[in-house]
């Protein structure tokens, strides 16, 4: 049986979205409309944006792009 790796559901539950995206990229997954990879990547970007905004609101310095 082939090991499919980390599922998006598991990545969300375990706060491992970045690992999910990296795994999908390594397998050569493309951005299909509505794919798990696309949704996982969008959630990761959104989470990073929120974290950066919270850091800045707390008086922190910008962390880069």
PEWOVEN-V264484 format. One record per backbone hydrogen bond with DSSP energy under -0.5 kcal/mol. CO is the residue of the C=O (numbers start at 0). NH is the residue of the N-H. E is the energy in kcal/mol with one decimal. If there is no record, write none. Layout:
<<CO:NH:E> <CO:NH:E>>
//
This chain:
<<1:3:-0.7> <6:10:-2.6> <7:11:-2.5> <8:12:-2.2> <9:13:-2.3> <10:15:-3.4> <11:14:-0.9> <15:19:-2.0> <16:20:-2.5> <17:21:-2.4> <18:22:-2.5> <19:23:-2.3> <20:24:-2.5> <21:25:-2.3> <22:26:-1.4> <23:28:-2.5> <24:27:-1.4> <29:31:-1.5> <31:34:-2.4> <34:38:-2.3> <35:39:-2.9> <36:40:-2.7> <37:41:-2.3> <38:42:-2.3> <39:43:-2.2> <40:44:-2.5> <41:45:-2.4> <42:46:-2.6> <43:47:-2.4> <44:48:-2.3> <45:49:-2.5> <46:50:-2.5> <47:51:-2.4> <48:52:-2.5> <49:53:-2.5> <50:54:-2.2> <51:55:-2.3> <52:56:-2.4> <53:57:-1.4> <54:59:-2.4> <55:58:-1.7>>
//
